[in-house]
């Protein structure tokens, strides 16, 4: 469950470290506040806590970015900010010493494209899509986790599915 929650957070915030912090905080909140609840309620409670933590992260980022912008306008340009962000990235092929089979490679490429397209979905569509089809919750459970109506879940899922299908078709991928 934690791996899927991590992926959900990464899709939302697009930062591995922040996503890890969000998932850990959500797990701690679940255990601290809802440890006495029946085990059947915990997955939906966790999803709700996770989505709230993601929204809180975005709120904090908005405020933080405002202050950073204001303070950076007051200070003169700094010469020691010449770091190249590309230096911190690993080359794609460095970790794979042996080449996988052709179909495994194709599958990995398609999964990567699907993940990229999921990241591009609007937040609520992505949330509904992941809860319904990745977490395999039914419509009612998804609606409770998202705090909306079942009709909204169906609408978000439908729009997400159509958007993904269109994007994949544009890239020449038919599933």
Secondary structure, DSSP 8 states (H G I E B T S, - for coil): -HHHHHHHHHHHH--HHHHHHHHHHHHHHHHHHHTTS-HHHHHHHHHHHHHHHHHHHHHHHHHHHHHHHHHHHHS---TT----GGGGS--TTSS--S---HHHHHHHHHHHHHHHHHHHS-HHHHHHHIIIIIS---HHHHHHHHTS-HHHHHHHHHHHHHHHHHHHHHTT---
